[in-house]
Amino acid sequence: MSASDEQNLTPECRAERWLLEAGLRPTRQRKALASLLIGDGKHRHVTAESLYEAASAVGAAVSLATVYNTLRVFTDAGLLKEIGVEGPRSYFDTRTEDHPHFFYEEDGEMSDAPTGSIRISKLPEPPANAEIAGVDVVIRLRRKG
């Protein structure tokens, strides 16, 4: 599919295609949540709670438990990357390659940080029975004034 064809997809078609390409069954609830996540083709950083609120706002009939479970399924399928920021609270990113993030402590907003300015020259050796799966860089910010 060409880039212009991709841009012309409806949010529902884009969501269903995203699910099918990951080998997931496109149930009604999965399609509704996927449409909110990637329907417009833009990347998102969401929490389970913020996705639940967005789903409720558009009349999608999903419970908070379903949102949690679906985010887990999407993450396990490689569609989302989970980023732990505050204790048990996780953010889910539709952009899955390793990249840094800005995190605003006052309101919990997360956004992508420019990748060109981060340099990690050396990581510690993992224990003998482990391998490094990825590196999360979260730059915590406070707004001035």
Order of alpha helices (4+ residues) and beta strands (2+ residues): alpha-alpha-alpha-beta-alpha-alpha-beta-beta-beta-beta-beta
